[in-house]
Amino acid sequence: MKGIAEDFAAHTPVRTTIEYQATDGDIVISRGTSRAVHDRGTYLGFKSPTGHESEHKAIVIHRIAEGKIVEEWSAGSPAPLLESLAQEIRERERFEQDLRVARTIQRASRPRRCPH
């Protein structure tokens, strides 16, 4: 539940589009796409807001009893999470490269001897 709360705290309200839905007795099958913009806060404990929109496709199967969902099965693509992690890695590598360049410049601009 903590992950869900963090997801909602970091993104604008999720927009979900149901693209297909069918029933078979007490089973409801739904296929949909959810979209959200990461613009509010940290996500997965390491990422500041990026402003990027993510998209997640999923198929969800519910079993209904007495008008309530009593079981749920789902399958979705992990692509948004993997894309997010890959982007974070690229950003960190770029930042580390910038730090290396800054250190080189600082070392080159230091006096070779202490001034008297």
NORPE-V411929 format. One record per helix or strand of 3 or more residues. SS is the DSSP state (alpha for helix, beta for strand). FROM is the first residue (numbers start at 1). TO is the last residue. If there is no record, write none. Layout:
# NORPE-V411929
ss=[SS,SS]
from=[FROM,FROM]
to=[TO,TO]
This chain:
# NORPE-V411929
ss=[alpha,beta,beta,beta,beta,alpha]
from=[2,15,27,53,68,79]
to=[10,24,38,65,76,109]
